[in-house]
Amino acid sequence: MANVAGMCTSFKAELMIGIHAFGPGTGVPARTAATADVLKAALFLTAGGTRGVADTVYNTTGELAASGNYTQGGKTVVMATAPTTNGTAGVFTPSANLTWTNLTSSGAFDCLVLYNSSQSNKQVSVHTFTSQSIVGADFTLTMPANDASNALVRIVT
């Protein structure tokens, strides 16, 4: 089975009960967070990749090994821009690219898992890309435009 991209099914329900806070609360919901939760991004191997929308919680199974300047658990996502709307879509894109400096990967990888470390490592989404194998070089995932067609996380009708 290959890694499969998409918004995690469990995340959709968790949004409706107020578990995730991608930005500080400004209204009067049941859970008004004063600050955003901490999101993290971790890289997963191509070979034997099994990450997908049915996953509910981040775990290290299939993640790059903690070597070559990679730390399991991934990187903290910079969230200086709060979620917003674009047309009829709710959109969120991290405010900075994700860069691993001087990375030597433990194998080929093709998947990024976004998860909420503030909320028991609940998995948000899976993002796939062309398989990469890096030896002593910087690896950057450029964040897309924060709009209804491109945002990293988008809820559309």
C-alpha positions as semicolon CSV with decimal commas, in nm:
position;residue;x (nm);y (nm);z (nm)
1;M;0,000;0,000;0,000
2;A;0,124;0,351;-0,075
3;N;0,094;0,668;0,130
4;V;-0,239;0,832;0,041
5;A;-0,299;1,209;0,062
6;G;-0,605;1,368;0,217
7;M;-0,762;1,526;0,522
8;C;-0,795;1,268;0,798
9;T;-1,149;1,149;0,857
10;S;-1,116;1,177;1,235
11;F;-0,996;1,539;1,198
12;K;-1,325;1,637;1,033
13;A;-1,526;1,525;1,336
14;E;-1,270;1,670;1,579
15;L;-1,315;2,013;1,418
16;M;-1,686;2,001;1,486
17;I;-1,636;1,934;1,857
18;G;-1,372;2,202;1,899
19;I;-1,060;1,993;1,957
20;H;-0,826;2,178;1,721
21;A;-0,727;2,547;1,741
22;F;-0,523;2,656;1,439
23;G;-0,545;3,013;1,564
24;P;-0,646;3,198;1,881
25;G;-1,018;3,195;1,958
26;T;-1,206;3,518;1,893
27;G;-1,568;3,410;1,934
28;V;-1,772;3,240;2,201
29;P;-1,736;2,870;2,116
30;A;-1,726;2,597;2,377
31;R;-1,345;2,590;2,351
32;T;-1,192;2,932;2,303
33;A;-0,817;2,887;2,296
34;A;-0,609;3,190;2,389
35;T;-0,330;3,065;2,163
36;A;-0,305;2,830;1,868
37;D;-0,222;2,463;1,917
38;V;0,123;2,342;1,809
39;L;0,117;2,165;1,473
40;K;0,407;1,949;1,359
41;A;0,510;1,803;1,025
42;A;0,688;1,468;0,994
43;L;0,833;1,290;0,687
44;F;0,749;0,928;0,598
45;L;0,920;0,668;0,384
46;T;0,805;0,562;0,037
47;A;0,882;0,192;0,084
48;G;0,600;0,027;0,272
49;G;0,425;0,363;0,312
50;T;0,093;0,322;0,487
51;R;-0,008;0,673;0,595
52;G;-0,359;0,777;0,495
53;V;-0,686;0,944;0,587
54;A;-0,792;0,660;0,817
55;D;-0,499;0,734;1,052
56;T;-0,612;0,913;1,366
57;V;-0,289;0,975;1,562
58;Y;0,072;1,046;1,465
59;N;0,315;0,761;1,528
60;T;0,666;0,683;1,409
61;T;0,579;0,371;1,206
62;G;0,731;0,433;0,862
63;E;0,879;0,771;0,958
64;L;1,234;0,861;0,852
65;A;1,486;0,737;1,107
66;A;1,632;0,985;1,353
67;S;1,960;1,027;1,166
68;G;2,124;1,257;0,914
69;N;1,993;1,574;1,077
70;Y;1,633;1,446;1,096
71;T;1,453;1,419;1,429
72;Q;1,153;1,188;1,455
73;G;0,846;1,388;1,541
74;G;0,929;1,631;1,263
75;K;0,935;2,009;1,268
76;T;0,711;2,259;1,440
77;V;0,493;2,439;1,186
78;V;0,508;2,821;1,190
79;M;0,151;2,943;1,232
80;A;0,176;3,322;1,231
81;T;-0,126;3,347;1,001
82;A;-0,460;3,239;1,146
83;P;-0,708;3,036;0,940
84;T;-0,939;3,245;0,727
85;T;-1,195;3,214;0,451
86;N;-1,148;3,249;0,077
87;G;-1,479;3,263;-0,104
88;T;-1,686;2,987;0,056
89;A;-1,383;2,782;0,171
90;G;-1,211;2,775;0,509
91;V;-0,834;2,782;0,448
92;F;-0,509;2,741;0,641
93;T;-0,150;2,736;0,517
94;P;0,154;2,757;0,746
95;S;0,315;3,100;0,727
96;A;0,664;2,963;0,650
97;N;0,809;2,691;0,429
98;L;0,924;2,371;0,600
99;T;1,301;2,325;0,566
100;W;1,526;2,048;0,690
101;T;1,886;2,174;0,679
102;N;2,171;1,948;0,567
103;L;1,938;1,646;0,560
104;T;2,057;1,293;0,486
105;S;1,745;1,077;0,471
106;S;1,740;0,720;0,597
107;G;1,564;0,617;0,275
108;A;1,341;0,749;-0,001
109;F;1,040;0,943;0,131
110;D;0,726;1,083;-0,031
111;C;0,492;1,189;0,245
112;L;0,440;1,459;0,506
113;V;0,202;1,404;0,798
114;L;0,058;1,712;0,967
115;Y;-0,048;1,652;1,327
116;N;-0,152;1,845;1,638
117;S;0,101;1,785;1,916
118;S;-0,105;1,998;2,159
119;Q;-0,398;1,760;2,129
120;S;-0,253;1,413;2,195
121;N;-0,081;1,402;1,852
122;K;-0,411;1,385;1,665
123;Q;-0,340;1,355;1,294
124;V;-0,473;1,633;1,068
125;S;-0,373;1,543;0,712
126;V;-0,141;1,348;0,484
127;H;0,041;1,516;0,193
128;T;0,226;1,320;-0,075
129;F;0,487;1,436;-0,326
130;T;0,743;1,288;-0,564
131;S;0,975;1,042;-0,390
132;Q;1,293;1,206;-0,256
133;S;1,623;1,070;-0,129
134;I;1,846;1,342;0,017
135;V;2,217;1,320;0,100
136;G;2,369;1,618;0,280
137;A;2,142;1,884;0,129
138;D;1,864;2,115;0,238
139;F;1,511;1,989;0,175
140;T;1,234;2,249;0,156
141;L;0,861;2,203;0,115
142;T;0,729;2,530;-0,024
143;M;0,391;2,620;0,122
144;P;0,112;2,685;-0,128
145;A;-0,098;2,999;-0,164
146;N;-0,354;3,034;0,116
147;D;-0,661;3,022;-0,105
148;A;-0,957;2,795;-0,180
149;S;-0,773;2,607;-0,456
150;N;-0,430;2,566;-0,299
151;A;-0,423;2,602;0,082
152;L;-0,253;2,319;0,270
153;V;-0,573;2,256;0,468
154;R;-0,900;2,363;0,311
155;I;-1,263;2,296;0,381
156;V;-1,473;2,350;0,073
157;T;-1,836;2,300;-0,012
